[in-house]
Amino acid sequence: MATQQSIVDYILDQLAGLDVRARKMFGEYALYCDDKVVALVTDDTLFIKITPAGRAYAGAQFREGRAYPGAKAAMLVNEEMIEDREWLKGLVRLTADALPIPRPKARRKPKIINY
């Protein structure tokens, strides 16, 4: 089941004030903060990458889940946690700060066609 656009729009609204954007991929979404993938939204459920800082921040609310079969474990964020705007923004900020800067993509070499 693909994620509804309205769910992603609501999450982005809750994260207003942070440099967060969503990118649709195969009917689901990746959330980027500061150009780092910090979360996935699959089947209308938010999964945030696990970091030591994020796990400590979540405390007793921490639940582990998988965004899809074969995916790495991620923090399962329930609806109540999403509704707490300041808490969610804090979690996303801590997660983004803990993740490494993405490597720049290699530039493609133009194909040379010999006739």
N, C-alpha and C positions, 0 to 999 in steps of 0.2 A: 504494500500500500504506500503510495507516494505521500510525502508530507504536504499539507495544505499551505499555500502561500500566506494565509491569514495568521497561521501559527508563527511563521518566521517573522512576519511584519510585527507581531506583538512582542516577540523576543527582542527584535531590533529596537522597538520603541522603549522597552524596559532598559535597554543599554544605551539610550541616548546620552550623549556627552562623552562617550568613549569613541575611539576611532575603530568602529566595528562595521563590517559589511558582510553580506551573505552572497554566496555563489552557488547556483544550482548545478548539481551534478547527478545525473541518472535519476532524476525525480526526487532526490534528497538535497540537502544543503550543507555546505561547509561554512562556518563562521570564522572570519578573519579579524584579528585585532592587531593593529600595528603590522599588517602584512604577514602575520603568523597564524596558521590554522590553530585555533584554540578549542573548537567544538564542532560537532556534527549534529544536525537535526535530522533524524530518521524516524519514520512512522509517527510523526508529530511528537517526538520525544527528544529532549535536549541531552546530549552527552558531551561533557567537557573533559579535555585531556587531564589525566591525573599527574599532578606535581606534588612534591612534598609540602609546599606552601599551601596549595589548594586543599590537600587532604587535611592539614592542620586547621585551616580556616573553616572547613565544613564541619569538623568535629563529629558529633554524634549523628549529624544529618548525612554523613558520607554513605553512599550506596554505590556499589560497583555494578556495571552492566556492560553490554557490548552493543554497539550501534548496528551491527550486522554479523552474520556468522563468519567467523575467522578474523574479526576485527580485534585490535588490542583492547584491553579493558579500559573503560572510561568511567568517569563519575556520572552517575545517573541523577539528573536534576528533575525533581518532581514539580508539579504545577504550583504548589505552595511556595517553593523556593524561587520559582520564576516570578511570582507575584511580588516578592520582596525585592524591589528595584535596587535599593542600596546594597543589599547583601549580594545580589547577582552581579552587580557592577564590580564589587570588591573581589569576588571570585574570579571573574574574567580578567580583571587588571592583574591580580596576583599570578594567574596562569600565564598570561602573555609575558609578564616580566620574567618568569622562570624559564620560558622556552628560549632556545637558541635562535639567533637571527638566521632566517632561511638563506641557503646558499644561492647566489645569483645563477640564473639559468644560463647554460652555455648557448652561445649564439650559433645558429645554424649556418653551416657553410652553404653557399649557393651551389646548386647542382650544375655541373658542366656537362653538357650533352654534346657528344661527338657524333657528327653525321658521317 
